[in-house]
């Protein structure tokens, strides 16, 4: 939640004003680390099972989990 809040403020400021402080190496490194956390979150979400609403069974098929994630 903290990283999402960070992105909510930093991305518009960076795009709109391109402040000199955002060009700092440590700031850029931190921003890349934040992006990697979101990428890892997406990968984990693709591997998360879900319950089929019609059958009530847990779906463990990787392709079906990916489709379910992309749909909603």
N, C-alpha and C positions, 0 to 999 in steps of 0.2 A: 504494500500500500504506500509505503514511504517512497519507493522508487517510482511508482506511477505518479505520485504528486510531484516529485522532482521533475519528471518529464513534462508534466502539464505546464510548469512554469518555464522550464529551460528551453524547450523546443520553440515556442513562439518568440521568445526573446532572441534566441539565436538566429532564427529566420528573419525576423523583422528588423532587428537592430545590429546584428553581428558585432556584439561588444568585444573589445580587445581582451577582456578578462577571460572570455570563452576560448581564446586561442592558446591558452596556457597548456603545456604538455600534460600536467597532472589532471587538469579538468577534462581534457580530451580522453585521457586514459580512463578516468572514472566514468565518463559517459559511455565509452565502449564496454566497460564492465557491466553497467546497467543494461545496455542493449543485449549483452550475452545472457544475463539473467532472464530477460523476456524471451529470448530464443529458446533457452532451456525449458522454460515454462511451456512454450508451445509444443516442444518435443514430448514432454511428459504428458501433456493433455491428449496428444494423439495416442498415447499408450494406456489411457485410463479407461477401464471398463465402464459399461453403463447397463442399466436395466431396461430390457425391451418392454415397452408399455403394453403391448398386446399379450405377450406370453408370460411376462414376469420373470423371464430367465435372464441371467447375467450374460452379456455379450462379450466374448473374449477374442473374437476374430479381428485381427489387426486391420484388415481392409474395411470392415464394417465400422470399427471404432473411428477410423479416419474419416469415412463418409459422414458419420454422425457428428463428428466435431466440425467438419466443414459446413454442414447444413445449419448448424445453429449455435 
